[in-house]
Amino acid sequence: MEQHARLFFALVPPDDLALQLNRLAAGEKKVTTEKLTRTGMMHMTLRYIGQADDSVRQCLLSAKLFDAVTKFQLQLDITGYWKRSRILWCGPDKTNDALRHLQQQLEKTCQQCGLKAESRSFKAHVTLLKNAGDYHRRSKVALSVWPVNHFVLLASISTEQGVIYKELKRWPLK
């Protein structure tokens, strides 16, 4: 494993939804400085971990606390803009209970593996554009329903060609 990999739990949209999200982002991109999220990089971060030592990584990989989480559907139906981070995002207008439960279980697991509690509140979203201009406005969108039947632990690895994501483990939902 790369020494400087940054870890995070995430949901990865099915290919058809990732393409819809990519088309939505491309339609919103107005200037060359706005950075489009590539289709293969689309994800919803459930819990960012960052760099982790081997004992934390092994604890996360062997966690058994996910049996109580069931499959669910997610509707990404709104776009928004965060001025401070200059992010154009797409997410659910309201976070459903199943998604919130999964995220809370992952937070609990991270703390049991020795990580500090996340201080920021969870905001369900998929990043569409980075370095986005502040002319983007909140708007409704119509995308396919996202059938969530698994989540993953990903490693973000910087290479000479750019950042890549490596799936370390996939957990199916019941």
Phi, psi and omega in degrees: 000139177301135182297325186256021178293142175256128184260150173199147172275142183206163165256137178246123183292152174299158186306317183296321178288322177300321177294319177298317179296320179295318178296318178300313180297315181298323178291336179271341183291122184249330183227158186293339180284345177283130186260116181284134174285123180295149183307316181287355181252358181296134178194165172243112179290127177265324178201116176280135182249318183087202179288137183224143177285172185299323182292320177292316179302315180294322177299314180295318181292332183260005183301137182243018187273010189259007182295333185276355183267129182253163176300151178207172177246146183232132177248112174274110189227012180210145171249155179208174183225130174256112186296315185299315181266355179057048182247129167262127186230166173229137181199184176282142176299323176229132178284123182283162185298321182295318178295316179298318179298314179300313181297320179293323177296320179293321177298315179299317179298316179301318179293322178294336178270008173098006179272151177291152177297142176290127184275336181274146177284150181288128176233104183295120180196160169242127179287127178262312181225138171255158183058035184284147177287156185278012175276354178287138181238156175297132179208156177281146175224158179242104179238165177299152174291141181262108175281108184268109181237005175196166170222166187225159167255119182249150171248128175265118186239127177276129177235174177296333180272356182123187181280139173234155175251135177241125178283122179269324179199149177238131177249120176285148173264150184277000000 
